Amino acid sequence: MTQSLFDHFLVIAKNLNEKFEISPLLYGSLGLEILTRKSFNPKDIDLLIPLEFMQERWKDLKCEMEDQGYKLIDKNEHEFSNGQHKIGFSDIEDLQEYAAINIKEIEQREYKGIRYKLLRLDQYHNVYNRSVKDGYRTTTRNKKDTEKIEIIEGILKGF
């Protein structure tokens, strides 16, 4: 499941590279799984992209996703589905305020010529520590987020 989800991410990332010169940040459980090589059973693809594509250029992004067979299923969450995969978009600039992450320090990666970004383990630690305090996530995801923090801390401590 995860490999096919990552392969699907690569298709989307390649299109974002080529159409908009965006190097998307692979976020959430899938990004953490790729980084740690531990199974987190991601159900969707979370991408962070420049704010301008969430605002001024939203129509361009939406049209591109529709051209790839996706339908917007949640306008507020910027979430798309093709019936098989869900992809949610948010703005990368929010990481500074949300989790004290300098977006200029986020690692750029390349896989088979496809450019994308991935947080470091300490940056993921900041994100999940913040998320367990977030009102929405504490009621829906707190147990999973707490487990992720424990795994991240174990890796950071060398266990």
C-alpha positions as CSV (number, residue, x, y, z in Angstrom):
1,M,0.0,0.0,0.0
2,T,2.6,2.5,1.1
3,Q,4.9,1.9,-2.0
4,S,2.0,2.4,-4.3
5,L,1.0,5.6,-2.4
6,F,4.6,6.9,-2.6
7,D,4.6,6.0,-6.4
8,H,1.4,7.9,-6.7
9,F,3.0,10.9,-4.9
10,L,5.9,10.8,-7.3
11,V,3.5,11.2,-10.3
12,I,1.9,14.2,-8.6
13,A,5.2,15.7,-7.6
14,K,6.6,15.3,-11.2
15,N,3.6,17.2,-12.5
16,L,4.0,19.9,-9.9
17,N,7.7,20.1,-10.8
18,E,7.0,20.4,-14.5
19,K,3.8,22.5,-14.6
20,F,4.5,24.9,-11.7
21,E,8.2,24.5,-10.8
22,I,7.0,23.4,-7.3
23,S,9.0,21.0,-5.2
24,P,6.3,19.8,-2.8
25,L,6.9,18.9,0.7
26,L,5.8,15.3,1.4
27,Y,4.1,15.6,4.8
28,G,2.1,13.6,7.2
29,S,2.3,9.9,7.8
30,L,3.6,9.0,4.3
31,G,6.5,11.5,4.6
32,L,7.4,10.2,8.1
33,E,7.2,6.6,6.8
34,I,9.5,7.4,3.9
35,L,12.0,9.1,6.3
36,T,12.0,6.4,9.0
37,R,11.2,3.3,7.0
38,K,8.7,2.4,9.7
39,S,5.1,1.6,8.9
40,F,2.5,4.2,9.8
41,N,-0.2,3.0,7.5
42,P,-0.8,6.3,5.7
43,K,-4.3,6.6,4.1
44,D,-3.6,9.7,2.0
45,I,-1.0,12.0,0.6
46,D,-0.4,15.3,2.4
47,L,1.5,17.9,0.5
48,L,2.7,21.4,1.5
49,I,3.3,23.9,-1.3
50,P,3.8,27.6,-1.6
51,L,1.0,29.8,-0.3
52,E,0.5,31.5,-3.6
53,F,-0.9,28.2,-5.0
54,M,-3.4,28.0,-2.2
55,Q,-4.6,31.6,-2.9
56,E,-3.8,33.5,-6.1
57,R,-3.0,30.4,-8.2
58,W,-5.6,28.0,-6.7
59,K,-7.5,27.8,-9.9
60,D,-4.4,26.7,-11.8
61,L,-3.7,24.0,-9.2
62,K,-7.3,22.9,-9.1
63,C,-7.4,22.6,-13.0
64,E,-4.2,20.6,-13.0
65,M,-5.5,18.2,-10.4
66,E,-8.8,17.8,-12.4
67,D,-6.8,17.2,-15.6
68,Q,-5.1,14.3,-13.7
69,G,-8.5,12.8,-12.9
70,Y,-9.0,14.3,-9.4
71,K,-12.1,15.9,-8.0
72,L,-12.1,18.5,-5.2
73,I,-13.9,16.7,-2.3
74,D,-13.2,19.2,0.5
75,K,-12.7,22.9,-0.5
76,N,-11.8,24.0,3.0
77,E,-9.1,21.3,3.4
78,H,-8.0,21.6,-0.2
79,E,-8.5,17.8,-0.6
80,F,-8.8,15.9,-3.8
81,S,-9.7,12.3,-4.6
82,N,-9.6,10.2,-7.7
83,G,-11.6,7.5,-6.1
84,Q,-8.5,5.6,-5.1
85,H,-6.2,8.1,-3.5
86,K,-6.8,11.3,-1.5
87,I,-4.4,14.2,-1.7
88,G,-4.6,17.2,0.6
89,F,-2.7,20.5,0.1
90,S,-1.7,23.1,2.6
91,D,0.8,25.9,2.5
92,I,4.4,25.3,3.5
93,E,4.8,28.8,5.0
94,D,2.5,27.8,7.9
95,L,5.2,25.5,9.2
96,Q,7.1,28.5,10.7
97,E,4.3,29.6,12.9
98,Y,2.8,26.2,13.5
99,A,5.9,24.2,14.4
100,A,8.8,26.8,14.5
101,I,10.3,25.3,11.3
102,N,12.4,27.5,9.0
103,I,11.2,26.4,5.6
104,K,14.6,27.4,4.1
105,E,16.1,24.6,6.2
106,I,13.9,21.8,4.8
107,E,15.8,19.2,2.9
108,Q,15.4,19.0,-0.9
109,R,15.4,15.5,-2.3
110,E,15.4,14.0,-5.7
111,Y,14.2,10.6,-6.7
112,K,14.4,9.5,-10.4
113,G,14.6,13.1,-11.4
114,I,11.6,14.2,-9.4
115,R,12.2,16.9,-6.8
116,Y,10.4,17.0,-3.5
117,K,11.1,18.1,0.1
118,L,11.0,16.1,3.3
119,L,11.3,17.2,6.9
120,R,14.1,16.0,9.1
121,L,13.3,13.8,12.1
122,D,13.7,16.7,14.5
123,Q,11.3,18.8,12.4
124,Y,8.7,16.0,12.4
125,H,9.1,15.9,16.2
126,N,8.2,19.7,16.3
127,V,5.2,19.1,14.1
128,Y,3.8,16.2,16.1
129,N,4.5,17.8,19.4
130,R,2.5,20.8,18.2
131,S,-0.3,18.6,16.7
132,V,-1.1,16.9,20.0
133,K,-2.0,20.4,21.3
134,D,-4.1,21.2,18.3
135,G,-7.8,21.2,19.1
136,Y,-9.0,19.3,16.0
137,R,-6.2,16.7,16.1
138,T,-6.4,16.0,19.8
139,T,-9.9,14.7,19.4
140,T,-9.3,12.8,16.1
141,R,-5.7,11.8,16.0
142,N,-4.1,12.2,19.5
143,K,-3.3,8.5,20.1
144,K,-1.6,8.1,16.7
145,D,0.3,11.3,17.0
146,T,1.5,10.4,20.5
147,E,2.7,7.0,19.2
148,K,4.6,8.8,16.4
149,I,6.3,11.1,18.9
150,E,7.4,8.1,20.9
151,I,8.8,6.4,17.8
152,I,10.6,9.6,16.7
153,E,12.1,10.2,20.2
154,G,13.3,6.6,20.2
155,I,15.0,7.0,16.9
156,L,16.5,10.4,18.0
157,K,17.9,8.8,21.1
158,G,19.3,5.9,19.1
159,F,16.9,3.1,20.2
